[in-house]
Amino acid sequence: MYIIKVKGKAKIPDYIQLRDENFVLIAYFRADRPLKKLEKYGLEGKEDALREVIDQLPFGKLQKLEI
């Protein structure tokens, strides 16, 4: 799974995209709000680790999600 942080402009907030191995978009959510239904993506119980990755992730850089 891959993750990328997209910078918002003006009133549009920053967003996070989760993509699968084929780079198909599987989740899209605001960076300042926690993602609901993490078990759907195999990330249940990893909320804190995901939040830490999101906080340290640079904008516009696609990165492999390893948590």
C-alpha positions as CSV (number, residue, x, y, z in Angstrom):
1,M,0.0,0.0,0.0
2,Y,1.2,3.5,-0.8
3,I,0.4,6.9,0.8
4,I,0.6,10.5,-0.5
5,K,-0.3,13.8,1.2
6,V,-1.9,16.3,-1.1
7,K,-1.6,20.0,-0.2
8,G,-4.9,22.0,-0.1
9,K,-5.4,25.6,-1.1
10,A,-7.3,28.4,0.5
11,K,-10.4,26.8,2.1
12,I,-9.6,23.3,0.7
13,P,-7.9,21.2,3.4
14,D,-4.9,18.8,3.0
15,Y,-5.9,15.3,2.0
16,I,-4.4,11.8,2.3
17,Q,-4.6,9.2,-0.5
18,L,-4.1,5.5,0.1
19,R,-3.3,3.5,-3.0
20,D,-2.8,-0.2,-3.6
21,E,0.1,-2.0,-5.2
22,N,-1.2,-1.0,-8.7
23,F,-1.5,2.6,-7.5
24,V,-5.3,2.4,-7.6
25,L,-7.0,4.9,-5.2
26,I,-8.5,2.9,-2.3
27,A,-9.0,5.7,0.3
28,Y,-9.1,9.5,0.3
29,F,-9.6,11.4,3.5
30,R,-8.7,14.7,5.2
31,A,-5.3,14.8,6.9
32,D,-6.7,16.5,10.0
33,R,-9.4,13.9,10.6
34,P,-8.9,10.2,11.4
35,L,-9.9,7.6,8.8
36,K,-12.9,5.6,9.8
37,K,-13.2,1.8,9.1
38,L,-9.4,1.2,9.1
39,E,-10.1,-2.6,9.3
40,K,-11.3,-2.3,5.7
41,Y,-7.7,-1.5,4.7
42,G,-5.9,-3.9,7.1
43,L,-4.9,-1.0,9.4
44,E,-7.0,-1.7,12.5
45,G,-5.1,-1.0,15.7
46,K,-2.6,1.2,13.9
47,E,-4.3,4.5,14.2
48,D,-1.4,6.1,16.2
49,A,1.3,4.8,13.8
50,L,-0.8,6.1,10.8
51,R,-1.2,9.5,12.4
52,E,2.6,9.7,13.0
53,V,3.3,8.8,9.4
54,I,0.8,11.4,8.1
55,D,2.3,14.1,10.3
56,Q,5.9,13.4,9.0
57,L,4.9,12.8,5.4
58,P,6.0,15.6,2.9
59,F,3.5,16.9,0.5
60,G,3.3,15.4,-3.0
61,K,5.7,12.5,-2.3
62,L,4.3,9.0,-2.9
63,Q,5.7,6.7,-0.3
64,K,5.3,3.0,0.5
65,L,3.2,2.7,3.7
66,E,5.0,0.4,6.1
67,I,3.4,0.3,9.6
